[in-house]
């Protein structure tokens, strides 16, 4: 068939497929976090094999939306993993980066990059972010909004820590097993927009998001799955005129 898995050179290594399946799977959260701890050592090698473009795409989109200058902007990278998003943001001039992740193993890797000023362990969806309200100029959640990962119910918590006028950059995947989650997420995003909590800046669908790990997940036999980058701006709170 058209699925590149039939071509020996294109086949994803079995280990990569298994590691991706383990963190997206139906296992309980503590077990998934252990998978992430174990994955930390070869994570960057695996995502390179997957041609995973989300960190690059998200950082580029945020950099376009964000008003200059960016160097002094305070940014929270949620589900920061090993620091792939920080590396991309750094290339775009962001320097004041904080990160949170549920996996201690991933945080250790993130710490070793030297790109973050602060890092905390936090399991979003189970506990609030360990930061004050209206603290960040931008908040990113790249790659973690998906089935069995960060629940869509955690989105208001992301808004809480964003300054009025600040930006939120979120991504999710369009592969078949994530479509129910994506629909839930988009319902939350739309409800917050109707309530006047934020305004949509961008919702960009991207075809070759990353390589699919199975034929069922692939978009029309391309061997890739598609994804989407969303950028929202938190609505400014009207200030009383100084008199």
C-alpha positions in Angstrom: 0.0 0.0 0.0 0.9 3.7 0.1 1.9 3.4 3.8 5.7 4.0 3.9 5.9 1.3 6.6 6.1 -1.1 3.7 9.4 0.5 2.6 12.0 -0.9 5.0 14.0 2.4 5.2 10.9 4.4 6.2 9.7 2.2 9.0 9.8 3.7 12.5 12.0 1.8 14.9 9.8 -0.5 17.1 11.2 1.1 20.3 10.1 4.5 19.2 6.6 3.2 18.4 6.4 1.5 21.8 7.6 4.5 23.7 5.1 6.8 22.0 2.3 4.3 22.6 3.2 4.0 26.3 2.8 7.7 27.0 -0.4 8.2 24.9 -1.9 4.9 26.1 -4.7 4.2 28.5 -2.6 3.5 31.5 -3.0 5.4 34.8 -1.2 8.7 35.2 1.5 7.6 37.7 2.5 4.8 35.2 2.6 7.3 32.3 4.8 9.7 34.3 7.1 6.7 34.9 7.2 6.1 31.2 8.2 9.7 30.6 10.9 9.4 33.3 12.3 6.4 31.4 11.9 8.1 28.1 13.9 11.2 29.0 17.3 9.8 28.0 16.4 9.0 24.4 13.4 11.4 24.0 15.2 13.9 21.8 16.6 11.2 19.6 13.1 9.7 19.2 11.4 13.0 18.4 14.0 13.6 15.7 13.2 10.2 14.2 9.5 11.2 14.3 10.3 14.5 12.6 8.3 16.2 15.3 7.8 19.8 14.3 5.5 21.1 17.0 8.2 23.0 19.1 9.5 24.7 16.0 6.1 25.6 14.6 4.7 26.8 18.0 7.7 29.0 18.8 7.6 30.5 15.4 3.9 31.3 15.6 4.2 32.8 19.1 7.2 34.9 18.0 5.1 36.4 15.1 2.1 37.2 17.4 4.2 38.5 20.2 4.9 42.3 20.2 8.6 43.1 20.3 10.8 43.2 22.3 10.8 39.6 23.6 13.9 39.4 25.7 12.3 40.7 28.9 9.0 38.8 28.4 8.3 36.2 31.1 7.2 32.9 29.6 5.9 29.7 31.2 6.5 26.5 29.2 4.0 23.9 30.5 4.8 20.2 30.0 8.3 21.5 29.1 9.7 18.0 28.7 13.5 18.0 27.9 13.4 21.7 26.8 12.7 21.4 23.0 10.3 24.3 23.1 12.8 26.4 25.2 15.5 25.9 22.6 13.2 27.1 19.9 11.9 30.1 21.9 15.5 31.0 22.8 16.3 31.1 19.0 13.5 33.7 18.7 15.0 35.8 21.5 13.0 34.8 24.5 15.3 34.7 27.6 13.1 34.6 30.7 11.8 31.1 30.6 10.2 29.1 33.4 9.0 25.5 33.0 6.8 22.9 34.6 6.5 19.2 33.9 5.0 16.1 35.6 8.1 14.0 35.0 11.1 14.4 37.3 13.3 12.6 34.6 12.2 15.1 32.0 12.8 18.1 34.3 16.4 16.9 35.0 17.1 17.0 31.3 15.4 20.4 31.0 17.6 21.7 33.9 20.7 20.5 32.1 20.0 22.7 29.1 20.5 25.9 31.1 17.7 27.5 29.2 15.2 27.8 32.1 15.5 30.3 35.1 12.9 28.2 37.1 11.6 24.7 36.8 8.9 23.0 38.9 7.3 19.6 39.0 3.6 19.9 38.6 0.9 17.5 37.3 -1.5 19.8 35.5 -5.1 18.7 35.8 -4.4 17.3 39.3 -2.9 20.4 40.9 -2.7 24.1 40.2 0.4 25.7 38.6 2.8 26.7 41.4 2.8 30.4 40.2 0.8 33.5 41.0 -2.1 34.8 38.9 -1.4 37.1 36.0 2.3 36.4 36.2 3.3 35.6 32.6 3.5 37.4 29.3 3.1 34.1 27.5 2.2 30.5 28.3 2.9 27.6 26.0 1.6 24.0 26.1 3.2 22.2 23.1 2.5 18.5 22.5 0.8 17.8 25.8 -2.8 18.6 25.1 -4.0 15.1 24.1 -5.8 12.0 25.2 -4.3 10.8 28.5 -2.1 13.8 29.0 -3.1 17.4 30.1 -6.9 17.5 30.3 -8.8 20.2 28.5 -10.2 21.2 31.9 -6.8 22.6 32.8 -7.0 25.4 30.2 -8.6 28.0 32.6 -5.6 27.4 34.9 -3.3 28.4 32.1 -5.3 31.6 31.6 -5.1 32.3 35.4 -1.4 32.7 35.3 -1.3 34.8 32.1 -1.2 38.6 32.3 -4.1 40.5 30.7 -3.0 41.1 27.1 -0.7 38.1 27.4 -0.5 35.2 24.9 -1.3 31.5 25.1 0.2 29.1 22.6 -1.4 25.6 22.5 -1.0 22.6 20.2 -2.9 19.4 19.7 -2.9 16.6 17.1 -5.5 15.6 14.5 -4.7 11.8 14.4 -7.8 9.6 14.7 -7.2 8.5 18.3 -7.0 12.1 19.4 -10.1 13.5 17.6 -12.5 13.1 20.6 -10.0 15.0 22.8 -9.5 17.7 20.1 -13.3 18.2 19.9 -13.4 18.6 23.7 -10.5 21.0 23.7 -12.0 23.1 20.9 -15.3 23.3 22.9 -13.4 24.7 25.9 -11.4 27.1 23.7 -14.7 28.4 22.1 -16.5 28.7 25.4 -13.7 30.8 26.9 -13.8 33.0 23.8 -17.6 33.5 24.1 -17.2 34.4 27.7 -14.7 37.1 26.7 -11.8 35.5 28.5 -9.5 35.6 25.5 -9.5 36.3 21.7 -8.3 33.9 19.0 -5.2 35.2 17.2 -4.5 32.0 15.2 -5.6 28.4 14.6 -3.3 26.9 12.0 -3.6 23.4 10.8 -0.3 21.8 9.8 -0.1 18.7 7.6 3.2 17.1 8.4 3.2 17.5 12.1 5.1 14.3 12.8 5.4 10.8 11.5 2.5 8.5 12.3 3.3 5.5 14.5 0.8 3.3 12.7 -1.1 3.1 9.4 -4.4 3.7 11.3 -3.1 7.0 12.6 -1.6 8.2 9.3 -3.4 10.9 7.2 -4.5 9.3 3.9 -1.5 7.0 3.7 1.1 9.8 3.9 2.9 8.3 6.9 2.4 11.6 8.8 -0.2 13.0 11.1 -1.4 16.6 11.1 -1.7 18.9 14.0 -2.8 22.4 14.9 -1.3 25.5 16.6 -3.6 27.8 18.5 -2.7 31.3 19.7 -5.0 33.2 22.0 -4.6 36.6 23.6 -6.0 37.1 27.1 -8.5 39.9 27.2 -7.1 43.0 28.9 -9.0 44.0 32.0 -10.4 47.5 31.5 -8.6 50.0 33.8 -10.3 52.9 35.4 -9.2 56.3 34.1 -6.8 58.0 36.6 -8.5 61.2 37.6 
